[in-house]
Amino acid sequence: MESSPVRNRLLLLTAAVLFSTGGAALKAVTLNAWQIASFRSGIAAVVLIAVIPEARRGWSWRMVFVAAAYAATLLTFVLANRLTTAANAIFLQSTAPLYLLLLSPLLLHEPIRRADVVYMIAVLGGISLFMMGTQPALATAPNPQRGNAIALSSGVTYAFMLAGLRWLEKYGKSATGLAAATLGNILAFVCALPMALPVHGGSAMDVVVLLYLGIFQIGLAYFCLTRAIRHIPGLEATTLLMIEPALNPVWSWLVHGERPGALPITGGAVIIVASLLNTWRRARQEGRRGIPPPAQ
């Protein structure tokens, strides 16, 4: 049966919206960041293995590097979200394509083109806006400076994740990105667990939110993503998935009243627009199907 174009786009939009709720949901849990990171990834790994057949296939040593980079991205994203605003965390992590360009000549033997330099300058300009001035601490963002630094490191690990997915696409044979993402959640659960135990306090609402994060924000989102991505051109898929960083700060504002400053919002807009334009340009030149980003 021919796949429905409308259904596939709705599935992809659903995945993007679910991904975007991560920042607000992470801030709603009263447990510490290590506990959230560990338990969320543990639940997500179980859901991915149980629900998506592709998550159980193609496991090999080749995906260990990708899984480790994804695990680091999951952990640093949670840590950053608990210290800075959801907008800062997602926008600074979105600098990953900049680092991917710098890594490509070394890891993927892909040269940096002249047009890429323009993109790099734009992203660096966006980052500089985050560093200008002093951001006040908020109840949901108690240490913005430290959180911003961790979010930048999350962008670096995200770039290694994307480079690894590209490497799997070229050389991984049976290894799949979804299997790597599943292993990444397992690694994140295991690595964060020593810092997560023992658990003191917590509430029934914490359990509900953690179940939402693992089952829906990662598990269901990935189910929708994997069902739709193969039927949608890479450029269009990337464009639709940019809804995630656009909506992420909106949910935190609606749920927690979190208002990032004008400079971070401007810097984030510069980063997102520059990344989208660069992706569009490279997709036209290379004619490649895009690689879906990992759920956060």
N, C-alpha and C positions, 0 to 999 in steps of 0.2 A: 504494500500500500504506500502511495506517495505521501511523503510527510507534508503537513499543512504549513505553509510559510507563516500564516498568522499565528498559529499555535506555537511555532518555534520562537517567534519574536516575543510572544507573551511569556514563554518559559524563560527566555533570557532576561527579560525585564524583571520577572519575579526573582530570579537569582540576584540581579543587581540590587534590587530593593532589599532583599534579605541580607545580603552582604553589608549594605549601608547601615543596618540597625545595630551593628556590632559595637560602635562607640558608645551609644546611649545605654545599651544593655550592660556593657562592661562596667559602666559607672553606677549602675543600679544595684550591684552586689556589694554587700558589706564585708565579705571576706577579703583577704589581702590579694595582691596581684599574682603572687606565685600560686596560691590556691585556685584562683580563677583560671589562670593559664593551664594548670595541670588538669583540673577536673573538666574544663570545657573541651580540651583536646582529647581526653580519655573518652568522653561521651561521643564526640564527633567520630573518633576512630571506630568505635563499635557500630555506630549508625552507618558509616560509609561501607564497612565490610559487610554488614547485614543487608543493606538495601541496594547497593550498586554493584552488579557483577564485575564491572571493569576494575573495581578497587581490589578485587581478589586475584587479578590476572597480571601476568607479566612482571612478577617480582624478580629482581636480579641485583647483583652487586652494583650494577651501573647506576642504579637509582639512589644509592645511599648518600652520595654527595648532594643530590637535589633534595632529598628528604631532610638532611641535616640543615641545609640552608633554609628550607621551609619551616622547620622546627624553630630555628633562631628567629625567623620573621614573626612567627606566631607569638613567641615569648616576648620579644621586644615591643611588638605592637600592643600587647596587653599592658606591659610595664609603662609604656609611653602614655597610653590612654588614662592610666590612673594618676599621672602626674601633671599632664598638660591637657589642653582642650582637645576635644575630639577632632575639631577642624585642624589644629596644628599637627596632631598625630597622623591623620590620613594624608594631609597635603605634603608633609615632609617625607612620608613614606613614598609618596608618588614621584619623588625625585629618582626613583630606581632606574628609569630609562637612561638617565644621565650616566650613572655608573655602569650600566650595561654597555653603553657605547664605548666607554673607556676599557672595559674588559674584553670586548669583542675581538680586537686584534690579537690579543694574547690567547684567549680560550677558544674562540670560534674561527680565527683566521679571517675575520671580516674587517675590512679597512674602514677608517673614519673618513667620511666624505666632507667636502667643504661645507655643504649645507648643514651637516651635523654640528659644526662649530657654532652656527647661529643659534641652534637649539640649546647647546650647552650654555651659551651666554645668557639666553633668556631664563633658563632654569636657575643659574647662579644668581641672576638678578632677583628672581622670586625668593630664593633662599635668603638673600641679604635683607629682604623686607622683614623676615621673621626675626632677624638679629638686631634690627634697629629699635632702639628704645627698650624700656623695661616693661615687661608684661606683668600686670598685677596677678597675685594669687587669687584663686577662686575656691569655693568649697569643693567643686568637682575637678579643680586643677590646682592642687596645692603647691606644686613646684614646677612652673612652666619651663624654666631654663633647663633643668635637668631632663624633664620630659621631652623637650625639643631635641636635646642631644641624643636621647635614646631613639626618638623617632627618626632622626637622620641615620643612625646606625641600622634601623629597621629597613630604611631604603637601600642600604648597602647589601644587607642579607637578601632582601627581595631581588636585587639585581643578580646576585649569585644564583638564586632560585630560577630566575628567568633564563639566565645563561645555561644553567643545567638542563632546563626543559628544551632549549634549542639544541643542546648537545645530544639529549636523548632522541630528539626528532631526527638527528642526522646519523647517530652511531648506536643508539640504544637497542636497536632490533626489537625484541619483544617487550622491553620495559616501557611502561606507560606513565604519563604524567599523573594520572589519577592514583595509580598505585603508589607513586612517590609521595603524593600529598597525604595518602592514608598512613604510610610509614612515618611521614613528618609529624603527623598528629600523635602517633604512638611515641615517637622520640620526645616531643614536647611534653607529653604527659609524664614520661619516665624521668626526664631531666629536671622538671619543676617539682616533682613529688617530694624529694627530700626537704625542700624549703616550704612545702605546703603542709607538712605534718609536724606536730599534731594540729588538729582543727579545734579552735576554741570559739564558742559562740556560733554565729550563723543563725539563719532563720528559714522558715518554710519558703518565704519569698526568694531567698537566695537559691534554694534548690530549684524552684520553678524557673528562675532566670537562667541558671546554668543549663537546665534541660533544654530551654529554648535555644540557647547559644549552640549547644552541641547538636541538637536534633534538627532545628530549623535554620538557624543562621549559617551553619556550615553544611549539615547533612542534606536537608531539603534543597538548599541553594545549589549544592554541587550536583544533586540529582537533576535539577532543572537545567543546569549549565551543560552537563554532559549529554543530555537528550537533545539540546538545541544547537550546540556549537558546531557540530559537524555539518549542519544544513544551512548555516548562515556564513556569508563571506567574511573573511577575517576583519576587514576594515569596518564593516557595519557592526560586527560583534564587539569590537573594541570600542566603538562609539557608544553603543548601547550600555556597555559595562562601565562607562565613565559616569553613569548615574550614581554609582556607589560613592565616590569621593564628593560628588555634588550634594547628595542627600545626607551623608553622614553627619555633618554639622547641624543640619536642620533638625534631625531627630533629637540630638542633644539639647538644642535650644528649646524644642517643644516639651521634652520630658523633664529636663533639669534646669531650664532657664539659663543655660550656658551661652554667653555672648563673647566670642573671640573678638580681638581688636581689629580695627580697620586695616592695619598693615598686614597682619597674618592672612586676612581674607583676600586682600589684594595679591599678596605673594602666592597664595594658593591658587587663585584664579590664573595668574601668569603661568604657574607650573602646569596646571591641567590643560590650558589652551595650547601651550607650547608642546606638550607631550602629544596631544591629540593631532595637531598639525604635523608634527614630525612622523607620527605613526601613519597618517594619511599619505604623506610624501613617500615614505619608504615602502608602503604597501603598493603604491602605484608603480614604483620602480622595480620591485622585486616580484610582485604578483604572488605573494605567499599568503597562506591562511594564517590568521593570527593565533597566538598561543593564549588560551584563557588564563587570566591571573589567578593566583591562589585565593581562596576565601580567607578573610581575616576575622 
